[in-house]
């Protein structure tokens, strides 16, 4: 009888054992992370909503693919989730699109909004092509994280030690700063005196870095400034004359703390636009004989402003003036405005820096680093970038000072107006 009972118990155990084992597996979020060195980091990243899975296997079990390489689309999305990106201090007149920044992406995709926010915040630098399927290197991740902390205005106190790695000698200045930041904060470390900057980052490693970013922000919250209710409306001038078509949007601001300054600035912006209109109409008149000959064409003057922002006490924005005088295409000139909203005084570039600081050298090096990453998009050195000028155009945007160059100044016409973000920390 005891043997019969023992056999029955064994049979029952064999029947229920697979069910118990299956139940244990189903409690795992991902079937391919059990026993992986980053298992707990992956679970934490998933539970915090930072990362998701990569589909299911043939049995319907969820996969994370911890050893797969992360690509740039994934990087854009997780940066948005970790840093809760928004438009910051920028106020857009026209809703921006991700295709405004990159030509090889589309709107309405799973990555589109995150990629747009990354570009707006200068975390993902717009370089025409995003190449979203390309894998992310360790130094690219480090640099993106470094930019994100700067974009959010998060200052992390740490002991500034220069890590000694044998393979970081050819990094740019920004990459070196990023490497120091992630190493000193513990977000990313090297081993055996190697940082391995150009190795592709795996999804398991990425989960660990993201969790570290969340912890750093928890103890070092961003410093926010009060948001002023400053608005802008367009005063339009539309004329269709024999020699010239005019379509101008002149910004009219309201909500500034000083009404007299507000009136003064609005008059200034309108006069700027009217002066341009007068010059253009005079030029058209002087060329009337040419304009009225076959093939008949008129001149055109168009102005638009798309975004503005108030940073502490500075109103910063730009207007794009498009003019057409014949030929294959017209030209766009960007004019930036940076004014103290309390005094009405225009702020020069040099006023953002200490008196004895060689800010031009710092900015020139920052710009050259960006150009060196994609030299084919710019004119060769002797024809292109030679350094910033005394009256260099700039505006402020999301914790960065943006230096810009007009069409043909540093790059071909098709490249448009080129802008280079210099973080406030510099």
JONORQUI-V819681 format. One record per residue. N is the residue number from 1. RES is the residue in one letter. PHI is phi as a letter, one per 30 degrees, with the letter a starting at -180 (NA if undefined). PSI is psi in degrees with one decimal (* if undefined). OMEGA is omega in whole degrees, -180 to 180 (* if undefined). Layout:
n = <N:N>
res = <RES:RES>
phi = <PHI:PHI>
psi = <PSI:PSI>
omega = <OMEGA:OMEGA>
This chain:
n = <1:2:3:4:5:6:7:8:9:10:11:12:13:14:15:16:17:18:19:20:21:22:23:24:25:26:27:28:29:30:31:32:33:34:35:36:37:38:39:40:41:42:43:44:45:46:47:48:49:50:51:52:53:54:55:56:57:58:59:60:61:62:63:64:65:66:67:68:69:70:71:72:73:74:75:76:77:78:79:80:81:82:83:84:85:86:87:88:89:90:91:92:93:94:95:96:97:98:99:100:101:102:103:104:105:106:107:108:109:110:111:112:113:114:115:116:117:118:119:120:121:122:123:124:125:126:127:128:129:130:131:132:133:134:135:136:137:138:139:140:141:142:143:144:145:146:147:148:149:150:151:152:153:154:155:156:157:158:159:160:161:162:163:164:165:166:167:168:169:170:171:172:173:174:175:176:177:178:179:180:181:182:183:184:185:186:187:188:189:190:191:192:193:194:195:196:197:198:199:200:201:202:203:204:205:206:207:208:209:210:211:212:213:214:215:216:217:218:219:220:221:222:223:224:225:226:227:228:229:230:231:232:233:234:235:236:237:238:239:240:241:242:243:244:245:246:247:248:249:250:251:252:253:254:255:256:257:258:259:260:261:262:263:264:265:266:267:268:269:270:271:272:273:274:275:276:277:278:279:280:281:282:283:284:285:286:287:288:289:290:291:292:293:294:295:296:297:298:299:300:301:302:303:304:305:306:307:308:309:310:311:312:313:314:315:316:317:318:319:320:321:322:323:324:325:326:327:328:329:330:331:332:333:334:335:336:337:338:339:340:341:342:343:344:345:346:347:348:349:350:351:352:353:354:355:356:357:358:359:360:361:362:363:364:365:366:367:368:369:370:371:372:373:374:375:376:377:378:379:380:381:382:383:384:385:386:387:388:389:390:391:392:393:394:395:396:397:398:399:400:401:402:403:404:405:406:407:408:409:410:411:412:413:414:415:416:417:418:419:420:421:422:423:424:425:426>
res = <X:X:X:X:X:X:X:X:X:X:X:X:X:X:X:X:X:X:X:X:X:X:X:X:X:X:X:X:X:X:X:X:X:X:X:X:X:X:X:X:X:X:X:X:X:X:X:X:X:X:X:X:X:X:X:X:X:X:X:X:X:X:X:X:X:X:X:X:X:X:X:X:X:X:X:X:X:X:X:X:X:X:X:X:X:X:X:X:X:X:X:X:X:X:X:X:X:X:X:X:X:X:X:X:X:X:X:X:X:X:X:X:X:X:X:X:X:X:X:X:X:X:X:X:X:X:X:X:X:X:X:X:X:X:X:X:X:X:X:X:X:X:X:X:X:X:X:X:X:X:X:X:X:X:X:X:X:X:X:X:X:X:X:X:X:X:X:X:X:X:X:X:X:X:X:X:X:X:X:X:X:X:X:X:X:X:X:X:X:X:X:X:X:X:X:X:X:X:X:X:X:X:X:X:X:X:X:X:X:X:X:X:X:X:X:X:X:X:X:X:X:X:X:X:X:X:X:X:X:X:X:X:X:X:X:X:X:X:X:X:X:X:X:X:X:X:X:X:X:X:X:X:X:X:X:X:X:X:X:X:X:X:X:X:X:X:X:X:X:X:X:X:X:X:X:X:X:X:X:X:X:X:X:X:X:X:X:X:X:X:X:X:X:X:X:X:X:X:X:X:X:X:X:X:X:X:X:X:X:X:X:X:X:X:X:X:X:X:X:X:X:X:X:X:X:X:X:X:X:X:X:X:X:X:X:X:X:X:X:X:X:X:X:X:X:X:X:X:X:X:X:X:X:X:X:X:X:X:X:X:X:X:X:X:X:X:X:X:X:X:X:X:X:X:X:X:X:X:X:X:X:X:X:X:X:X:X:X:X:X:X:X:X:X:X:X:X:X:X:X:X:X:X:X:X:X:X:X:X:X:X:X:X:X:X:X:X:X:X:X:X:X:X:X:X:X>
phi = <NA:d:d:d:d:d:d:d:d:d:d:d:d:d:d:d:e:e:d:d:d:d:d:d:d:d:d:d:d:b:d:c:c:d:i:d:d:c:e:d:d:d:d:d:d:d:d:d:i:d:b:b:d:b:j:b:d:d:c:i:d:d:c:c:h:d:c:d:d:d:c:d:d:d:d:e:d:d:d:d:d:d:c:h:d:b:d:i:d:d:c:c:d:c:e:d:b:d:d:d:c:b:c:c:b:b:d:i:c:d:c:e:d:d:d:d:d:d:d:d:c:i:d:c:d:d:b:i:c:d:h:d:d:d:d:c:d:d:d:d:d:e:d:d:d:e:d:d:d:d:d:d:i:c:c:c:d:a:d:d:c:d:d:c:b:d:b:c:d:c:d:d:d:d:d:d:d:d:d:d:d:d:d:d:d:i:d:b:b:c:b:h:i:b:c:h:d:c:d:d:d:c:d:d:d:d:e:d:d:d:d:d:d:d:d:d:d:d:c:b:d:d:d:c:c:d:d:d:d:c:b:b:b:c:c:c:b:b:b:b:c:d:c:a:c:b:b:c:c:c:d:b:c:b:j:d:d:c:d:d:d:e:d:d:d:d:d:d:d:d:d:e:d:d:d:d:d:d:d:d:d:d:d:d:d:d:c:e:d:d:d:d:d:d:d:d:a:c:d:b:b:b:b:b:b:c:a:a:a:c:c:h:c:c:d:b:a:b:b:c:c:c:b:b:b:j:j:d:a:c:b:c:c:c:b:c:b:b:b:d:d:c:c:i:d:d:c:d:d:d:d:d:b:d:e:c:d:d:d:d:d:d:d:e:d:d:d:d:d:d:d:d:d:b:d:d:d:b:d:e:e:d:c:c:d:b:j:d:c:d:c:e:d:a:b:c:a:h:i:b:c:c:c:b:b:d:e:i:d:b:a:d:e:d:d:i:d:c:c:b:d:c:e:e:e:d>
psi = <-43.2:-38.1:-40.0:-43.5:-42.0:-42.5:-39.0:-41.0:-39.4:-42.0:-41.6:-41.5:-42.5:-30.9:-39.7:-18.5:-48.1:-35.1:-42.9:-42.0:-43.0:-37.8:-37.7:-41.1:-40.6:-19.8:-17.8:138.7:-46.5:134.6:-20.8:13.3:-9.3:124.9:-6.4:148.3:-27.6:19.6:-50.0:-35.7:-40.2:-44.7:-41.6:-44.2:-39.2:-46.7:-26.7:-0.7:20.0:-35.4:152.6:-177.6:-176.4:39.6:-159.0:161.9:-170.1:-15.0:1.9:6.5:141.2:141.9:142.5:-28.4:61.6:-23.3:-2.0:151.4:137.4:142.4:177.2:-33.4:-46.3:-39.0:-44.8:-42.8:-44.2:-31.6:-39.8:-42.2:-42.5:-45.4:2.5:59.7:148.2:-167.1:0.6:-132.5:0.2:136.6:117.4:137.8:-40.1:131.4:123.3:161.6:149.1:-27.1:-10.9:-20.6:-33.5:138.4:-11.4:25.5:173.0:153.6:155.7:7.2:169.2:-21.5:-11.3:-51.6:-42.2:-40.6:-39.6:-47.2:-35.4:-38.5:-42.9:-36.0:6.9:27.7:-43.1:110.0:131.5:114.7:39.1:-58.7:129.6:-32.1:58.0:-25.2:-5.6:139.7:155.1:128.1:165.5:-39.2:-29.8:-41.7:-45.9:-44.1:-39.5:-42.5:-43.4:-45.1:-37.5:-43.4:-39.5:-41.6:-34.0:-1.7:33.4:115.8:123.5:109.3:133.8:161.4:119.6:92.3:140.6:108.6:143.1:106.5:146.5:-4.6:24.9:13.1:-24.3:13.2:149.8:171.8:-42.8:-41.4:-38.9:-43.3:-40.8:-41.5:-43.0:-41.9:-50.6:-28.0:-45.8:-28.2:-7.5:6.1:-40.4:131.0:156.5:-176.1:150.4:42.0:21.7:130.4:-20.3:55.1:-29.4:5.5:140.4:143.7:136.3:158.1:-33.6:-42.4:-40.5:-40.5:-42.2:-42.9:-42.3:-42.3:-38.5:-37.1:-42.8:-43.5:-42.3:-42.0:-28.2:-36.6:-6.4:72.0:153.8:145.9:117.0:146.7:151.4:139.0:116.4:145.4:66.7:127.6:165.2:139.8:159.7:129.8:115.4:143.2:113.4:120.4:135.7:95.1:176.0:-36.8:-18.6:142.4:129.8:130.1:91.8:138.0:110.7:126.3:135.0:112.6:149.4:159.0:2.9:147.9:-26.1:111.0:-34.9:-42.1:-40.9:-47.3:-43.2:-45.3:-43.6:-38.3:-38.9:-47.1:-37.8:-41.9:-37.5:-46.7:-42.8:-35.0:-42.6:-41.0:-43.6:-43.8:-43.2:-40.1:-37.7:-39.9:-42.5:-40.8:-40.1:-22.4:19.0:-38.1:-39.8:-41.3:-39.0:-2.6:161.9:141.3:129.6:133.3:148.3:158.7:165.1:143.5:121.2:136.6:141.5:144.2:138.9:-25.0:157.8:167.4:155.1:120.3:106.3:-109.0:18.8:123.3:123.4:130.2:176.7:158.5:134.8:121.8:116.1:130.5:139.6:126.6:17.2:172.0:-167.3:-32.9:164.4:-172.5:145.0:128.5:129.7:131.1:119.7:149.8:128.8:106.8:143.4:121.4:-10.9:-33.8:-20.0:5.4:139.7:138.6:127.3:162.9:-40.2:-25.0:-9.4:-3.1:159.1:151.0:-40.9:7.1:133.3:73.8:-30.1:-43.0:-43.1:-46.1:-42.5:-42.2:-39.8:-44.4:-42.6:-35.9:-42.4:-43.8:-40.7:-23.4:-28.6:64.8:-26.4:-17.0:-3.2:162.3:151.8:157.5:-43.2:-17.3:-10.8:-122.7:123.3:6.2:158.5:155.3:174.8:-35.8:37.6:134.8:139.5:159.7:168.5:143.1:114.9:66.2:24.8:147.9:120.9:116.2:132.1:158.1:141.6:168.1:138.7:-5.8:-47.4:-6.3:163.3:165.8:-42.3:-23.2:-14.9:-159.3:121.7:131.5:145.0:121.1:128.3:109.2:148.3:-30.5:-23.0:*>
omega = <179:179:-179:179:180:179:180:179:178:-180:179:180:-180:180:-175:-177:179:179:-180:180:179:179:180:179:-176:177:176:178:-179:-175:-174:179:-178:-180:178:-177:-178:-176:-178:178:180:179:-179:179:178:-177:177:179:-177:-179:177:-177:-178:178:-177:176:-176:180:-180:179:-175:-178:174:-178:-176:-179:178:179:176:177:-173:176:179:179:180:-177:-177:175:177:-179:-176:-172:175:-173:173:-179:177:-179:-178:172:-177:174:177:-179:-178:179:180:179:173:-174:-177:-177:-176:177:-179:174:175:177:-176:-178:-165:-176:179:180:177:-179:177:178:-180:-178:178:174:174:-173:178:179:176:179:-178:180:-172:-179:-179:-180:-176:178:180:-179:176:176:180:-179:179:177:179:178:-178:177:178:-179:180:180:-178:178:-178:177:-179:175:-176:176:177:179:-180:175:-177:-173:-178:-175:-177:179:174:-179:179:179:177:177:180:178:178:-178:-176:179:-178:178:179:-180:179:179:171:174:-179:178:178:175:-178:-172:-174:174:177:-179:179:-175:177:177:-179:179:180:-180:-179:177:178:177:179:179:180:-179:180:-177:180:-176:179:176:-178:177:-178:-178:179:-179:180:-176:178:174:-178:168:-172:173:-180:179:174:-176:-178:-174:-172:172:-178:179:-174:173:-179:-178:175:-174:174:178:176:-175:-179:-176:179:176:178:179:-179:-178:-180:176:179:-179:179:-179:177:-179:-179:177:178:179:-179:180:-178:180:178:178:178:180:-180:-179:-173:-179:180:-177:-173:177:178:-7:-176:174:178:170:178:175:-178:175:179:169:-171:-177:177:179:175:-176:-170:-178:-175:171:-176:176:176:176:175:178:178:179:177:-179:-179:-180:-175:-177:176:179:176:175:179:178:-178:-179:179:-174:171:-174:179:-176:-176:-179:176:-177:177:-178:-176:-178:178:-173:175:-171:-175:-176:-180:-175:180:179:179:-179:179:179:179:180:-178:178:179:180:-178:179:180:-173:-178:-178:-175:174:173:-171:-175:179:-173:-173:179:-176:-178:-179:179:-179:-176:178:179:171:-178:-178:173:176:177:171:-175:176:-179:180:-178:176:179:-178:-178:-175:179:-179:-177:180:178:178:-175:178:-178:-176:176:-177:-180:-177:179:*>
